[in-house]
Amino acid sequence: MRATVNGVPVELPGATPLLAFLAERKLDPAVVVIEYNGQILHRDRWPDTCISDGDTLEILSFVGGG
């Protein structure tokens, strides 16, 4: 199964829960915003969202600094 994340093709073993995908990549859900198939995905939908074949995600991280 293949999805596209931040413009890069990614092979996945099957439908992958979004939160598991973030954890696998050590991304803190508290500091990212996700566009899922062209739409901003609200955080309350993350637990029920699985990445499927052909999906496109853009994952943006907040970075603090001064």
N, C-alpha and C positions, 0 to 999 in steps of 0.2 A: 504494500500500500504506500502511496506517495502523497505527501502534502508539501506545500511551499511555505517556508517560514522566513520572513524578512528577505524574500526574493531568492532563497536558496532551496532547492529540492531536498526533502528529507524523507528517508525511508522509515516507515513505521511497521511494526509487526501486525497491526490490525487497528481497529478503532481504539484510540488512546484517550483516556480521560485527560482533559486539559490540565487539571491540577497536578496529575502525575507527570505530565510532560514538563511542566514548569519545575517541579521538584527534581526531576532527573537532570535538568540543566542548571540546577542550583539558582533559579530565579525566584526572588522573594515576591510573592503575589501582592504584598503591600506596596510595592514600589514599581509596578508595571501597569501599563494600559494595553489592552489587546483589541486589535481590529480583526474581526473574524469574518471572512468572506465579504469584505467591503463595508462591514458595519461595526461600530464600536460595541463590544460585548460587555454588558453591564455585569458587575461583580457578582450580583445575586444569581446569575445564570452559569457562572464558572463551574460550580460543583456538578451540574447536570450536563455539561458540554463535553462531547467526545470529538476528537479530531478524526475525520474520516477521509477516505480516498478523495483526492482532488481539492481538499480544503486549502484556503490561503489565509495565513495569519501574518500580521505585523505585530511584533511585540516591542513596545517602547519602554525603556527604563528611565526613571527619574534619577537624576544625579545631582547631589547637593555640592555646594562649594562656595567659595567666597574669595 
